[in-house]
Amino acid sequence: MERLSDKLQTLPASPGVYLMRDREGQVIYVGKAASLRSRVRSYFHAEPGHDPKTQRMIGEIADLEIVETETEAEALLLEDALIKRHQPRFNIRLRDDKRYPYLKLTAEPFPRILIVRRREADGGQYFGPYTNVKAMRATLKLAQRLFPIRTCTLDLPLDKPRRPCLNYHIGRCLGPCTSQVTAAEYADAVLGVGMLFDGRIRGLVNHLKDEMRTASLEQRFEQAAAVRDQITALIHALERQSMSLSDGKDRDVIGVAVTEAGASANVFRVREGRVSGREAFLLKAPMDSSPADVLEAFLPQFYARSAAVPREILLSHPVESLASLADALSALRGRRVRLHVPQRGEKRHLATLAADNARHALARQRLTESMREQALSSLTELASVLSLASFPQRIEAFDISNTQGGEATGSMVVFVNGRPRRDSYRRFKLHISGKPDDYGMMYEVLQRRFRRGLSEISDPTVTHGKFSELPDLLVIDGGKGQLNVALAVLSELAIDGIEAIGLAKRKEEIHLPRSDAPCTLPPDNPALLLLRQIRDEAHRFAVTYHRRLRSKRSMASLLDEVRGIGPKRKAALVKRFGSLERLAKATEADIAAAAKIPEALAQAILARMKRSE
């Protein structure tokens, strides 16, 4: 305490960061302050206002360390870095250790789009971070379609133009390496990409309308038509942004939720009055944390990593240190930032909605963790009741579907740690056809799966193939016969260490390799419930593919009966619609456009379909 007292007496009044340590020297809390002297001393004053969490922390402080900074913005950035480094247990901090991705426009004469994991002071234009990677990639795909700026790594501009590459010919690049586009035209495309990434779709549409009118007046009709198509795609994207504020301004709306399971924050990015993006963050929070505590901790951490700080931020809950937070974010932005807790109207509605989304994210996380625990428990039970030699972390299940041997298909579904791994599912269109041979079909599927897997494993050029991961357990849909087929395939290919079982549908009997009598489990046994889920998923996946192939064949047969539909037109229609159901829902115009046929012929197709109903 004498050491602490001496340090408290000599604290500077400058901005900076302070680190609280316990008796073992571990950092238990990191904070920032506009004035280190007043902020740090406030912890040790005999104030009754400290919450239980702060009182517990104060009781463990044995030493402190300070780092002075020039500005509050530097203190905010340093605090975020130190929290990530030390992971102090009294700090509320972002739960994910991974770095969320950003979209980046490079600072080159002819910029490129990159997906990066960190922001750097390299002159590039950054957007993000994005927690919803799927939505980020959808935005990136739209940007590359509407504004085809380059993806190559050439150091442009070149001394001599190159021949156009494939991307140029298929419309995926403007071709700055070929001198086919001016620097001004390319810069205009980059501007469009930046506005799209920033969510300024309405402003981008107005900009493109001006460009279309100019091109039309100058009789550049082909270019005007291309810009018109860009506008149409952007208007569709604008229509999907259903939530909006009437004033048309830029702001962020942040809502938080706190439960026993943890804390969550949800950020709505509002650009030009419309919600252009949503990001959800899970946080680790000490016990007794309040929504105000979570907001106070989340704001500096989020905006220290964010590519942009808006001029207004709406909050779902009041925060005591609102003024100091606003000052710190203003220093980070370089201009004034307003923090506000709306009390009524559409702003309050949006802030409440953000908090509701944060609460739903926590509920989903809790459900996911519960399902994961239940799955691991079921796997442990499965390994026990079947006396498996190893824990079945990766399970592959196989099923066959056919109609009297026709359109025979096989399915492979994968469960990892008891949960479906859908990106590893595989389908097989079988070569055996014309006769219902379940054993032969299962043999073909397993042979193709494991031969391909062994080939990928032995090929040094394949780092991660579609079949290179081998399962711990095979689940075969069927009885002893189907199981023996699987065992024969493993034996022929000299594959050891993979266990296999058969699961019959009728009585839910489990057939084991080393037992003549099947094993039966109680209907509510967790191991049996998991096996049934896996087997049913394999059956669903096989039947879905089989029906699709059968529907395509039926559709092709029906089209053969329509005069004027030859092989090319039939192939175009099958490729476009894929099934009788989808063809029946199409309009005459859709059918005519898909196969490039007269609408009268499209009408004849629909008439033939009605006669077959």
C-alpha positions in Angstrom: 0.0 0.0 0.0 3.0 2.3 0.6 4.2 1.7 -2.9 0.7 2.3 -4.3 0.4 5.5 -2.2 3.6 6.9 -3.6 2.5 6.2 -7.2 -0.8 7.8 -6.6 0.9 11.0 -5.4 3.0 11.3 -8.5 0.4 10.5 -11.1 0.4 13.0 -14.1 -2.7 14.9 -15.2 -2.1 13.8 -18.9 -4.1 11.3 -20.9 -2.9 7.7 -20.9 -3.6 4.1 -20.0 -3.3 2.4 -16.6 -2.8 -1.3 -15.8 -3.9 -2.8 -12.5 -1.9 -5.8 -11.2 -2.6 -8.4 -8.5 0.0 -9.9 -6.0 1.2 -12.3 -8.6 1.9 -9.5 -11.1 -0.9 -10.5 -13.4 -2.7 -7.6 -15.2 -6.3 -7.7 -13.9 -7.7 -4.5 -15.5 -6.7 -2.0 -18.2 -8.3 1.4 -18.5 -7.8 4.7 -20.2 -8.2 8.2 -18.9 -8.2 11.8 -20.1 -6.5 12.6 -16.8 -4.6 9.7 -15.2 -4.4 11.5 -11.9 -8.1 12.0 -11.3 -9.2 8.7 -12.9 -6.8 6.3 -11.1 -7.2 8.1 -7.7 -11.0 7.7 -7.9 -10.6 4.0 -7.4 -9.0 4.5 -4.0 -11.3 7.1 -2.6 -13.7 6.0 0.0 -16.7 6.4 -2.3 -19.9 4.4 -1.7 -20.7 4.5 -5.4 -18.4 1.7 -6.5 -20.3 -1.3 -7.9 -19.6 -4.9 -6.5 -17.4 -5.7 -9.5 -15.2 -2.7 -9.0 -15.0 -3.3 -5.2 -13.8 -6.9 -5.9 -11.1 -5.6 -8.3 -9.9 -2.9 -5.9 -9.5 -5.5 -3.2 -7.1 -7.4 -5.5 -4.9 -4.5 -6.7 -1.4 -4.8 -5.5 0.4 -2.6 -8.0 -0.3 -0.3 -10.9 1.5 0.9 -14.0 0.7 3.8 -16.3 1.6 4.7 -19.9 1.2 8.4 -20.9 0.0 9.3 -24.3 -0.2 12.5 -26.3 -3.9 12.4 -27.0 -7.1 10.6 -25.8 -7.2 8.9 -29.3 -3.8 7.3 -28.7 -5.0 6.2 -25.2 -8.0 4.6 -26.7 -5.9 2.6 -29.3 -3.4 1.6 -26.7 -6.1 0.4 -24.3 -7.5 -1.8 -27.0 -4.1 -3.3 -27.8 -3.3 -4.0 -24.1 -6.7 -5.6 -23.5 -6.1 -7.9 -26.4 -2.6 -8.7 -25.2 -3.3 -9.3 -21.5 -6.9 -10.5 -21.5 -7.6 -9.0 -18.0 -10.4 -10.8 -16.2 -12.1 -7.6 -14.9 -12.3 -6.1 -18.4 -15.3 -6.6 -20.6 -13.7 -7.6 -23.9 -14.6 -9.0 -27.3 -15.0 -12.7 -27.0 -13.5 -13.8 -30.4 -9.7 -14.1 -30.6 -9.8 -14.1 -34.4 -9.5 -10.8 -36.3 -12.6 -9.9 -38.2 -12.0 -9.2 -41.9 -12.0 -5.9 -43.7 -12.5 -4.9 -47.3 -9.6 -2.8 -48.7 -9.2 -0.6 -51.7 -5.4 -0.4 -52.3 -3.6 2.9 -52.7 -2.3 2.2 -56.2 -2.7 4.1 -59.4 -5.3 1.4 -60.4 -6.6 0.1 -57.1 -7.6 -3.5 -56.3 -10.0 -5.0 -53.8 -8.5 -7.1 -51.1 -9.9 -9.0 -48.0 -7.5 -8.3 -45.1 -7.4 -9.1 -41.4 -5.8 -5.9 -40.1 -5.8 -2.2 -40.9 -2.5 -0.6 -41.7 -1.4 3.0 -42.3 -0.7 2.4 -46.0 -3.0 4.9 -47.6 -5.6 2.2 -48.5 -9.3 2.7 -48.0 -10.7 0.2 -45.4 -14.3 -0.9 -44.8 -15.4 -3.0 -41.8 -14.8 -4.9 -39.7 -17.3 -7.6 -40.8 -18.6 -10.3 -38.4 -21.0 -11.6 -41.1 -18.5 -12.9 -43.6 -21.3 -14.3 -45.9 -22.9 -10.8 -46.2 -19.4 -9.3 -46.8 -18.8 -11.7 -49.7 -22.2 -11.0 -51.2 -21.4 -7.3 -51.2 -18.0 -8.0 -52.7 -19.6 -10.1 -55.4 -22.0 -7.4 -56.3 -19.2 -4.8 -56.4 -17.1 -7.0 -58.7 -20.1 -7.5 -61.0 -21.1 -3.8 -61.2 -17.7 -2.2 -61.1 -15.2 -4.8 -62.6 -11.9 -3.4 -61.2 -8.8 -5.6 -61.5 -7.9 -8.6 -59.3 -4.4 -9.2 -60.7 -1.2 -8.2 -58.9 0.5 -6.4 -61.8 2.4 -3.3 -61.0 0.4 -0.7 -63.0 0.7 1.3 -65.1 2.9 -0.7 -67.5 5.3 0.7 -70.0 3.8 -1.3 -72.8 0.1 -2.4 -72.9 -0.5 -6.2 -72.6 -3.0 -8.4 -74.5 -6.4 -8.5 -72.8 -6.8 -11.5 -70.4 -9.8 -13.7 -69.9 -11.3 -11.5 -67.2 -11.4 -8.6 -69.6 -13.1 -10.7 -72.3 -15.8 -12.0 -69.9 -16.4 -8.5 -68.5 -14.8 -9.0 -65.0 -12.1 -6.4 -65.5 -11.9 -3.0 -67.2 -8.4 -3.9 -68.5 -6.2 -1.1 -67.2 -3.1 -3.1 -68.3 -4.3 -3.0 -71.9 -4.9 0.8 -72.1 -8.6 0.0 -72.9 -9.7 2.3 -70.0 -8.6 5.7 -69.0 -7.4 6.5 -65.5 -10.5 8.8 -65.0 -12.9 6.0 -66.0 -11.2 3.5 -63.7 -11.2 6.0 -60.9 -15.0 6.4 -61.4 -15.4 2.6 -61.0 -13.3 2.7 -57.8 -15.5 5.5 -56.5 -18.5 3.4 -57.1 -17.0 0.4 -55.2 -16.2 2.7 -52.3 -19.7 4.1 -52.1 -21.2 0.6 -52.3 -18.9 -0.7 -49.5 -19.8 2.3 -47.4 -23.5 1.6 -47.9 -24.2 4.8 -49.8 -26.4 3.2 -52.4 -28.8 6.1 -52.8 -26.0 8.5 -53.5 -24.4 6.0 -55.9 -27.6 5.5 -57.8 -27.9 9.3 -58.3 -24.3 9.5 -59.4 -24.9 6.7 -62.0 -28.1 8.4 -63.2 -26.1 11.5 -64.0 -23.6 9.3 -65.8 -26.3 7.5 -67.8 -27.9 10.8 -68.9 -24.5 12.1 -70.0 -23.7 9.0 -72.0 -27.1 9.1 -73.6 -26.8 12.7 -74.7 -23.4 12.0 -76.2 -25.0 9.0 -78.1 -22.9 6.4 -76.2 -26.0 4.2 -76.0 -24.2 0.9 -75.2 -22.5 2.5 -72.2 -25.8 4.1 -71.1 -27.4 0.7 -71.2 -24.6 -0.8 -69.1 -25.0 2.0 -66.5 -28.8 1.4 -66.6 -28.3 -2.3 -65.6 -26.0 -1.2 -62.8 -28.7 1.2 -61.5 -31.3 -1.6 -61.6 -29.1 -4.0 -59.6 -28.4 -1.2 -57.0 -32.1 -0.3 -56.6 -32.8 -4.0 -55.9 -30.1 -3.9 -53.2 -31.6 -0.7 -51.9 -35.1 -2.3 -51.6 -33.6 -5.0 -49.3 -32.6 -2.3 -46.8 -36.0 -2.1 -45.3 -35.2 -0.3 -42.0 -34.6 3.4 -42.3 -34.6 6.8 -40.6 -36.4 9.7 -42.2 -33.6 12.3 -41.9 -31.3 10.5 -44.3 -28.2 11.0 -42.1 -25.2 8.7 -41.4 -24.9 7.2 -37.9 -24.3 3.9 -36.0 -26.9 2.4 -33.7 -25.5 0.2 -30.9 -27.6 -2.0 -28.7 -26.3 -4.3 -26.0 -27.7 -7.2 -23.9 -26.4 -8.8 -20.7 -27.5 -12.2 -19.3 -25.9 -14.9 -17.1 -24.5 -16.4 -20.3 -22.5 -13.3 -21.1 -22.8 -10.1 -23.1 -23.5 -9.1 -26.6 -23.4 -6.0 -28.7 -25.2 -5.3 -32.0 -24.2 -2.5 -34.4 -26.5 -1.2 -37.1 -24.6 0.9 -39.7 -27.0 3.6 -41.0 -25.9 5.3 -44.1 -28.0 7.9 -45.9 -30.8 7.0 -43.4 -30.9 3.3 -44.3 -29.5 0.4 -42.3 -26.8 -0.8 -44.7 -25.1 -3.4 -42.5 -25.4 -5.2 -39.2 -22.6 -6.7 -37.1 -23.0 -8.8 -33.9 -20.3 -9.2 -31.3 -20.1 -11.5 -28.3 -18.2 -10.2 -25.2 -16.7 -11.7 -22.1 -18.0 -9.9 -19.1 -17.4 -10.3 -15.3 -20.3 -11.0 -13.0 -22.5 -8.1 -12.1 -21.8 -6.3 -15.4 -24.5 -3.9 -16.4 -25.5 -2.8 -20.0 -23.9 0.5 -19.2 -20.6 -1.3 -18.3 -20.8 -3.2 -21.6 -21.3 -0.2 -23.7 -18.6 1.7 -22.0 -16.1 -1.1 -22.7 -17.4 -2.0 -26.1 -17.3 1.5 -27.7 -13.6 2.1 -27.4 -12.7 -1.5 -28.5 -15.0 -1.5 -31.5 -14.0 2.0 -32.8 -10.4 1.3 -32.3 -10.8 -1.4 -34.9 -13.5 0.2 -37.1 -12.6 1.7 -40.4 -14.8 4.7 -39.7 -16.3 6.6 -36.8 -19.6 8.3 -37.7 -20.5 11.8 -36.4 -23.4 10.4 -34.4 -23.8 7.2 -32.4 -27.2 6.1 -30.9 -27.0 3.9 -27.8 -29.6 1.6 -26.3 -28.7 2.4 -22.7 -27.5 5.4 -20.8 -23.8 5.5 -19.9 -22.3 7.5 -17.0 -19.1 8.5 -18.8 -20.9 9.7 -22.0 -19.0 12.9 -22.2 -15.5 11.4 -21.8 -16.4 8.6 -24.3 -17.5 11.2 -26.8 -14.3 13.2 -26.4 -12.2 10.0 -26.9 -14.1 9.1 -30.1 -14.0 12.7 -31.3 -10.2 12.6 -30.9 -10.1 9.3 -32.8 -12.3 10.6 -35.7 -10.6 14.1 -35.8 -14.0 15.7 -35.7 -16.8 16.0 -33.2 -18.7 12.8 -32.4 -22.1 12.9 -30.6 -23.2 10.0 -28.4 -27.0 10.0 -27.7 -29.5 7.8 -26.0 -32.8 8.4 -27.9 -35.9 8.4 -25.7 -38.7 8.3 -28.3 -39.6 8.1 -32.0 -38.0 6.1 -34.8 -34.5 6.5 -33.4 -35.6 4.9 -30.1 -37.2 2.1 -32.0 -34.0 1.4 -33.9 -31.9 1.4 -30.7 -34.4 -1.0 -29.1 -34.2 -3.2 -32.1 -30.4 -3.3 -31.9 -30.6 -4.3 -28.3 -33.2 -7.0 -29.2 -30.8 -8.4 -31.8 -28.0 -8.5 -29.3 -30.3 -10.5 -26.9 -31.2 -12.9 -29.7 -27.5 -13.4 -30.5 -26.9 -14.4 -26.9 -29.8 -16.8 -27.0 -28.5 -18.4 -30.2 -25.0 -18.7 -28.7 -26.4 -20.4 -25.6 -28.5 -22.7 -27.8 -25.4 -23.6 -29.9 -23.3 -24.3 -26.8 -26.1 -26.5 -25.4 -26.4 -28.4 -28.6 -22.6 -28.9 -28.7 -22.6 -30.2 -25.2 -25.5 -32.6 -26.0 -23.7 -33.8 -29.1 -20.5 -34.5 -27.3 -22.4 -36.4 -24.6 -24.2 -38.5 -27.3 -20.8 -39.3 -28.9 -19.4 -40.4 -25.6 -22.4 -42.7 -25.1 -22.1 -44.0 -28.6 -18.4 -44.9 -28.1 -19.3 -46.7 -24.9 -22.3 -48.7 -25.9 -20.7 -49.9 -29.2 -17.2 -50.4 -27.6 -15.5 -48.3 -30.2 -11.7 -48.3 -30.2 -11.6 -44.5 -30.6 -13.8 -41.4 -30.1 -16.0 -41.0 -33.3 -15.1 -37.4 -34.0 -15.8 -37.7 -37.7 -18.7 -39.8 -38.8 -19.7 -40.5 -42.4 -23.0 -42.0 -43.3 -24.0 -43.5 -46.7 -27.3 -44.2 -48.4 -28.7 -45.2 -51.8 -31.8 -44.0 -53.6 -33.2 -45.3 -56.9 -36.5 -46.2 -58.5 -36.3 -49.8 -59.8 -32.6 -49.2 -60.5 -33.2 -46.0 -62.5 -31.6 -42.7 -61.7 -29.5 -44.4 -58.9 -27.8 -42.0 -56.6 -25.7 -42.3 -53.5 -25.1 -39.8 -50.6 -22.4 -39.2 -48.2 -23.1 -37.0 -45.2 -20.5 -35.9 -42.6 -20.9 -35.2 -38.9 -18.0 -33.7 -37.0 -18.3 -33.6 -33.2 -21.9 -34.7 -33.5 -22.9 -31.7 -35.7 -23.5 -31.8 -39.5 -20.6 -30.6 -41.7 -22.6 -29.7 -44.8 -19.7 -28.4 -46.8 -18.3 -31.9 -46.7 -21.5 -33.6 -48.0 -21.0 -35.4 -51.3 -23.4 -36.9 -54.0 -22.7 -39.8 -56.4 -24.5 -40.4 -59.7 -24.1 -44.1 -60.0 -22.9 -46.0 -63.1 -25.0 -49.1 -62.1 -28.4 -48.7 -63.7 -31.4 -50.6 -64.9 -31.6 -53.1 -62.0 -32.2 -52.6 -58.3 -28.9 -53.9 -56.9 -28.5 -52.2 -53.5 -25.3 -54.1 -52.6 -23.6 -53.3 -55.9 -24.6 -49.6 -55.7 -23.3 -49.3 -52.1 -20.0 -51.0 -53.2 -19.6 -48.5 -56.0 -20.2 -45.5 -53.8 -17.8 -46.7 -51.1 -15.1 -47.7 -53.7 -15.3 -44.3 -55.3 -15.2 -42.4 -52.0 -12.2 -44.2 -50.5 -10.2 -44.6 -53.7 -10.5 -40.9 -54.3 -9.5 -40.3 -50.6 -6.4 -42.5 -50.9 -5.4 -40.8 -54.2 -5.6 -37.3 -52.6 -3.7 -38.4 -49.5 -0.8 -39.8 -51.6 -0.7 -36.8 -54.0 1.8 -34.2 -52.5 0.2 -31.5 -54.6 -3.2 -31.8 -52.9 -3.2 -30.1 -49.5 -6.8 -30.5 -48.7 -8.9 -32.6 -51.0 -12.6 -33.2 -51.0 -12.1 -36.8 -49.8 -8.7 -36.7 -48.1 -10.2 -36.6 -44.5 -11.0 -40.2 -43.5 -13.8 -41.0 -41.0 -13.5 -42.5 -37.5 -16.8 -44.3 -38.0 -18.9 -45.4 -41.0 -22.7 -45.6 -40.7 -24.2 -47.7 -43.5 -28.0 -47.5 -44.1 -29.0 -51.1 -44.0 -28.5 -54.4 -42.3 -25.7 -57.0 -42.2 -25.4 -57.3 -46.0 -24.8 -53.6 -46.5 -22.3 -53.6 -43.6 -20.4 -56.5 -45.1 -20.1 -54.6 -48.4 -18.5 -51.7 -46.5 -16.1 -54.1 -44.7 -15.1 -55.7 -48.0 -14.3 -52.3 -49.5 -12.1 -51.3 -46.5 -10.3 -54.7 -46.7 -9.7 -54.5 -50.5 -8.2 -51.0 -50.2 -6.2 -52.1 -47.1 -7.7 -49.3 -44.9 -7.3 -49.9 -41.2 -8.5 -47.9 -38.2 -12.0 -47.1 -39.5 -14.9 -48.7 -37.7 -18.2 -49.4 -39.4 -21.8 -50.2 -38.4 -25.1 -50.8 -40.2 -28.3 -49.2 -39.0 -31.5 -51.0 -40.2 -34.6 -48.8 -40.6 -37.3 -51.3 -39.6 -36.4 -52.0 -36.0 -33.5 -49.6 -35.5 -31.1 -52.5 -35.1 -27.4 -51.8 -35.0 -25.3 -54.4 -36.8 -21.7 -54.7 -35.7 -18.8 -56.3 -37.6 -17.8 -58.8 -34.9 -21.3 -59.9 -33.9 -24.0 -62.0 -35.6 -26.8 -60.7 -33.4 -27.8 -57.0 -33.9 -27.5 -54.6 -31.0 -30.7 -52.8 -29.9 -30.8 -49.7 -27.7 -33.8 -48.0 -25.9 -35.7 -45.6 -28.1 -34.6 -42.6 -26.0 -30.9 -43.6 -25.8 -28.8 -40.5 -26.8 -26.5 -42.7 -28.9 -29.4 -44.1 -30.9 -31.0 -40.7 -31.4 -27.7 -39.4 -32.8 -27.3 -42.4 -35.2 -30.9 -42.0 -36.3 -30.4 -38.3 -37.0 -27.3 -39.1 -39.1 -29.0 -42.0 -41.0 -32.0 -39.8 -41.7 -29.9 -37.0 -43.0 -28.1 -39.4 -45.4 -31.4 -40.6 -46.6 -32.8 -37.1 -47.1 -29.7 -36.0 -49.0 -29.8 -39.1 -51.3 -33.6 -38.8 -52.0 -33.3 -35.1 -52.8 -30.7 -35.7 -55.4 -32.5 -38.7 -56.9 -35.7 -36.7 -57.2 -33.9 -33.9 -58.9 -32.4 -36.3 -61.5 -35.7 -38.0 -62.0 -37.5 -34.7 -62.5 -34.9 -33.6 -65.0 -35.4 -36.8 -67.0 -39.2 -36.3 -66.8 -38.9 -32.7 -68.0 -36.6 -33.8 -70.9 -39.1 -36.5 -71.9 -42.0 -34.0 -71.9 -40.0 -31.5 -74.0 -39.3 -34.2 -76.6 -43.0 -34.2 -77.3 -43.1 -30.5 -78.2 -42.6 -29.8 -81.9 -39.9 -27.2 -82.4 -37.8 -28.1 -79.3 -34.5 -29.7 -80.4 -31.6 -30.9 -78.3 -30.0 -27.4 -77.8 -33.2 -25.8 -76.8 -34.1 -28.7 -74.5 -30.7 -28.6 -72.8 -31.0 -24.8 -72.3 -34.4 -25.3 -70.6 -33.3 -28.2 -68.4 -30.3 -26.2 -67.3 -32.3 -23.1 -66.6 -35.3 -24.6 -64.8 -34.1 -28.1 -63.7 -37.5 -29.6 -62.8 -41.1 -29.7 -64.0 -42.2 -27.8 -60.9 -39.9 -24.8 -61.6 -40.9 -24.9 -65.3 -44.6 -24.9 -64.4 -44.1 -21.7 -62.3 -42.3 -19.9 -65.1 -43.9 -17.4 -67.4 -44.0 -17.6 -71.2 -41.5 -14.7 -71.3 -39.1 -16.6 -68.9 -39.2 -19.8 -71.0 -38.8 -17.8 -74.3 -35.8 -16.0 -72.9 -34.1 -19.1 -71.4 -34.2 -21.1 -74.7 -34.2 -18.1 -77.1 -37.5 -19.3 -78.7 -40.7 -17.5 -79.8 -43.3 -16.9 -77.1 -45.8 -19.0 -79.1 -43.5 -22.0 -78.7 -43.2 -21.2 -74.9 -47.0 -21.2 -74.8 -47.0 -24.6 -76.5 -44.7 -26.0 -73.7 -47.0 -24.7 -71.0 -50.0 -26.2 -72.8 -48.3 -29.6 -73.0 -47.6 -29.4 -69.2 -51.2 -28.7 -68.4 -52.3 -31.8 -70.4 -49.9 -34.0 -68.4 -51.2 -32.8 -65.0 
